[in-house]
Amino acid sequence: MKKIMFNDKYGLTQAVLEGRKTQTRRIVYTQNGFVVFDGEDFQLKKLDNGQALLTLCNNRFKTAHYKIGETIAIAQKYEDLIKNDDFYRLCGKNGMPLECIKYERGCNNKMFVRADLMPHHIRITNIRVERLQDIREEDCLKEGIWRDDNVGLEGTTYWYHGLANSSFRTAKEAYAALIDKISGKGTWESNPWVFVYNFYLVK
């Protein structure tokens, strides 16, 4: 089983677990590291096995990391699962002695956790490709942006977890700020192609 990581600093793992985040965008990188495919034609094929295959005009191709219908483990640090009964059950089932957990790299770094020990999962329902800035307002909410209608004279505002002392007038503005926090300053402005994954939390 594969695993997927969501940003904890900005509350995205929690948003997935609460069912508020049901979409994620992952930048399409070429082999030489370029992010933006200016002037290139491409075609997205969805194969019978659920794989999404992005074919570029010069016969290069890039496959999506996840497949439609695939169940994926949500990566969480072991120390964050210390009170989760399913985590302890999976440790016993998959040969991870409980007394050894605190010595594992995954204890405080979810990059190193084992997928088979993760108690929470998502299932991919659709994959598409688009430019980052083509995200729709309603999709920003699916990405974990909060909407607040109870803000007095300001009207509706949008924000994300970890935002300090400001909010945004549109969900898209909030998402643009968030993606620059997560992927690096200038990501929104560079407008890369992204794989868009729709998913739901597996109960």
N, C-alpha and C positions, 0 to 999 in steps of 0.2 A: 504494500500500500504506500502511496505517496503522501507527503505532508505539504501543508501550505501555511505560510506565516502571514499574520496580519499585525499591523503596528500596535503595540501596547501603549506607547506614550500618548497617542492620540485616541485611545479608546476603541480601536477598530476590532480587536479580538472580542471585547465585551459586546460591541454592537452586533457582531455575528452571533454570539451566544444568546443575545436577547431577540434575535430575529429581525433587527432593524437594518442590518447590512446584508443585502442579498445579491450584490454585484461587486466585482472587482476588476480593475484594469491593470494589465501588466504590459510594460513597454516591450515592443518587438525589436530586438537587437539583431543586427546582422553579424556575420563572423568577424568583421573588422571593427565592431563596436559602434558603428554609426547607428543613430537612432531614427533619423528622418529620411524617408525614401522619396525625396523630391524628384518629380519627373518620371517615376517608375510606375509601370502598370503592374497590377497584381490581381490574383484571383484567389478567393478563399473556397476551398472544397471541403465538404464535410463527408468523410468516408463512412462506410458501413459500420466500421468498428468504433465509431464515435470520435475518431481523430479529426482535428481541423488542420488542414494543410494550406499554408500560405505560399503560393507560387509567384515568384517575381518574373519580370519580363525576360531576364537573361538566364532562365532555367535554374536560378538559385531558388531554394525553398526554405521555409522555416515552419516547423510544426509547433502547434500550441503545446504547452507543457502538460496540459490536462485534457481529458477527453469528455465528450458529452456522455452522460450516464455514469461517469466514474465517481466513486466515493473516495473522499480525501480526508485525511486526518488533520485536524486543526492543531498546529504546534503550540504547546504551552510549556513553560518551564515546569520542571518537576516540583519545585518548591511552591508553585502556584496551585498545584493539585493535591497538596498535602492533606486536605480534608475531603477529597473526592473518593468515595467508596469504589467506584468503577475503576479508577486508576490503580488502586491497590489490588483489585481483582485481576486486572490485566497484567500487573507486575508478576503476580503469582502464576498466572496462566502462561506467560511468555518468558519465564525463567529469569526475572530480575529480582534478586534478593532485596528485600526492603531495607536491610541494614547497609546495602551498598549504594542506595540512591544518592545519598548526600556526597558521595565521592565521584559521581558521574558528572561529566561536563554539562550535561543537559539539566542539571539541578538548577543552575542560574543562567543558562543560555539556551534558548529554545532552538537555536540553529542545530544543536547536537542531540536533540531528543529523538527517541525511537518512535516511528509512526505507530507501531503495534501497541505502544503503551498509552496512546492518546485516547481519552474517553469521548471526545466530541468530534463529529464529522460533518462534512457538507457533501452534497451531491450536485455535480454540474448538470445544468439543464439546457444550456445553449452557449454557443461561442460565436462571436462575430469580430470583425476588425473595423476600426474607425480611427479617425484622428482624435487626439485627446480633447481638443477644443470643441469637437462636435457633440460632446456629452449634453444630454437634455436636462432641463431643470428637474424633472421627475426622477431621472437616473442619479442625479446628485444625492437625492434623499436615499436611494437604494445603496449608495456608497457610504452611508453612515452619517451624512450631514443632518444636523438637528434643525427643526423648524420651531420657532417660538412665536405664537400669536398674541401672547399676553405681555406686551412690553410698553404699555402706555401710549404716549404720543408718537413713538417711533413706528408703530405698526408692526408688521411681520418682519422678523429678522431670522438670520440663519447663522449657525456656528458649528463648531466641532469640539470634541472633548480636548482639553488642554489649551484652548484658546484663552488668552489673557486680555481682559480690558477692551475688547472690541467685538463687533459682530458685523454681519454683511447684509446688504439689501436683497441679494438674490442667492439662491442655493449654488449657482454656478460660480459666483465670486468666492463663496466659502470653500468650494471644492478646489478652485484654482490655488487658493492659499494653502490648503491642506496638502495637495500633491507636491507643491514646492517644498513643504516641510518634510514630506516623506521621501521624495525622490531627488531632492536637491534643488537649490534656487535656479530658476530659469527653465525648469521642466515644462511648466505650462506654456511659456512663451515659445519654446522650441517646437511645440505641437507635434509630438511624435505619433507614429502609428501605434496603436495598442490592441492587444487581444482583450476583448470584453467577455468576461465569464459571468453568466447568470447561475445562481445556485440557491439551494435551500438547506437549512439546517436539518440534519437527520436526527430524528428523535429516538 
